[in-house]
Amino acid sequence: MRKSASSETKSDRFSPDELRILLKLNSPAKIQRFLDEDVSYNLELNGPTCRSPRRVLRDRLAHCMEGALFAAAALEVHGHPPTLLDLEAVRDDDHVLAVYQVHGFWGAIAKSKYASLRFREPVYRTVRELVMSYFEHYHNLKGEKSLRAYSRPVSLLRFANWRTAEEDVWAIPEHLAVIHHTPLLRPSMEKRLNLVDNRLRQSEIFGLVP
């Protein structure tokens, strides 16, 4: 495990039991599998939340923001800078990825209700290339392709006590909401977009409803 200069303080360190779990998640694929198989999707039935990675570990519950925070913390344990990327949508929810690089190529980990908005292998040369891999699968309930823009990669080292906070860590999504996002489409492109076909829509929610 790499020890780096970061926002980590003594109060923001994982316990030995928590660290034991995180150390077992020693590849991006294992982190994604843990989010898929061991963490239920947080539908926020009792109101909005923004759980820290510690609370995700304890509650085994996360939506996309919480899942990205957990993945970033797990990646950090194994030497990757904890970094998030925000995807901005129209008439739809935004989506947040934990992003990482291997030999200069970008990959991503994510928690999502939609099958194709999750893991990406580290094979993308640029952030934009990574983001565009989500475009055809990112749609709202009407079947509209809704992804429109993306943020720069944001280091979580700028935030204090985000790993183990017991309170919601709203400062992070609030920051993601106000920073600059780079548009993906020209207006003429947006006008020509087709709806996602029903076959793809059904495949995206496979396994979501028992």
N, C-alpha and C positions, 0 to 999 in steps of 0.2 A: 504494500500500500504506500502510495506516494504522500509525503507530507509537504504541502506547499504553502506559500504565503497566501492567506485567504481571509475571509470574513469569519472564520471559525474561532470561537472563543470557548473557554472552559464550559460555559453554560450551554453551548451549542454543539456539544459532542454526543455522539451516540453511546448508549450503554454497551457493555460487553455483549449482552444477549442480542441487542439490535445489530451490532457490528458483525456478530457471528452470521446472521442471516445475510447481511449485505455482502460479506466476503464470499459467500457461496455463489452469489450472482456475478460471476467473474467474466461475463461476456455480455455484450448488448443483447444478444438473442435470449440469454437466460433472464435478463431483467424484463424483457418483453414478455416472456413466458410466465414469469411471476405475476405481472400485471394482468395477463389474460386469464390465468388459471386460479390464482390465489387471492385476487382482489376483485370484489364485485363492483359493478358500475354504480356510482353515486347519483341517484336521481333527485337528490336534494328535496326529499319529501317533507322534511322538517324545516326547510328554509335554506338559503344559500350558505355554502361553506367554502373555505379555502384551506384545507388541512395541510399541515406540514408533513414532510416525509415520516417523522416519528408517528404522527397520528394515523397516517395511511398504514404503516406497519401494524399498529395496534388495532385499528378498526377494520382493516382489510376492506376498505371502501374508498373509491376515488372516482372523480370525473376527470375530464381531460387535463384541466389545470393541475389538479392534485396528482394525477398520474405522471405528468411531466416533471413536477417537482421531485417526486419520489425517484423517477428514473435519473434525473440530474444528480441527485444525492448518491445513488448507487454507482453511477458512472464516476463520480468524483472519488469514491473510495478506491476505485481501480485506476486512478491516475488521469482521468479526463477532466478538463475544466467543466464545471457545472454551468451549462448554457441552455437557454431556451430560445425558441423561435415562435413568433405569433403569426398565424394565418388569419387574415381578415376576410370576412364573407359579407354578402348582401342578402337580406331576407333570410338569414340563417345565423347560427351560432359561429363565433370564431373558434379556432382550434389551436392548441398549443403543443409544440413538440419539444422534447429534449433532444438536442442535436449533438453530434460528436464527429470527430475526424479520425480516420485511420490512414496513415501515409498520405495525408493531404486531401483525402476524399471524404465527402460528407455522408452521414447516415442519420437515422432518426429513430426514436422510440416514442410511442404515444399510447394513451388510453382512449378508446373510442367505442361508441355503439356501432359504428360502421366498420365492416371487416377490412376495408382497404385503406383506412385512414390511420393505420397503426405503424408497424415496423418498416424501416427502409435499410437495406444493406448499405455499407459505406462505399458506394460506387459512383457517387455524383460529384462532378468536378467543381461545381459552384453551388451556392445556396439557392440561386434561382432554378437551377436544374433539379435540385432536390424538391423544391416547392412544386414545380410543374408536374412532378410524378404523382402528385395528389389531385391534379386538376379534374381529370375526367371522372373521378370517383366522388368528388366533393359536391354534394347536392342537398337541396332542402326537401321538405315533404311534398312539394309540388313537382319534384323532379328537375328543378332548375339547377344548372351548374352554377354554383354560388361563390366559389373562391375568386377573390379579386386582387388581393395585395398581401405582402408579407413584410415583416419587420426585419431589421438587422439582427444577427445573433446577440443575445443579451446575457452577459455574465451575471450569475447570481452572487458573485463575490462582492457586489456592491451593496447587498442587503445583509443586515445583521440578524442572527438567530432565526434564519428561515428553515434550518434543518430539523430542529427539535421543538419549535414553539408550540405551546399548548393553545394559544389563541390563534385565530385565523390570520393568515399572512396576506392580507388584502393589498399591501403595498406593492406586491409583485404584479398581480393582474392590473392594478391601477396604472402602474408604469407602462406595461405593455400596451394599454389602451391609448396612451397619449403620445407615444413615440412615433416617429415617421415610419410610414409603410410604403413600400415601392409597388406601384400598380403593375399588374400582370397583363392587362388587356387594353387595347385602344377601343374607343367607343364604337367604332365600326365593327370590331370583332365581337363585342358584347351583343350587338344587335343580331348577329348571325348565329348565335349559340342555339343548339338544339336541346330539347329535353333529354334527360337520361331515359333509356328504354326500360320497360318494366322488368325485363329479365335481369338487368344489372341492379335495379333497385331492390329486387327480391334477394339477390345474392348478397348484397351489402348488409342486410339485416339478418342473414342466416344465423340461427342459434340465439338471436336476441330474445325472442318470445318462445317459451317452452311449448 
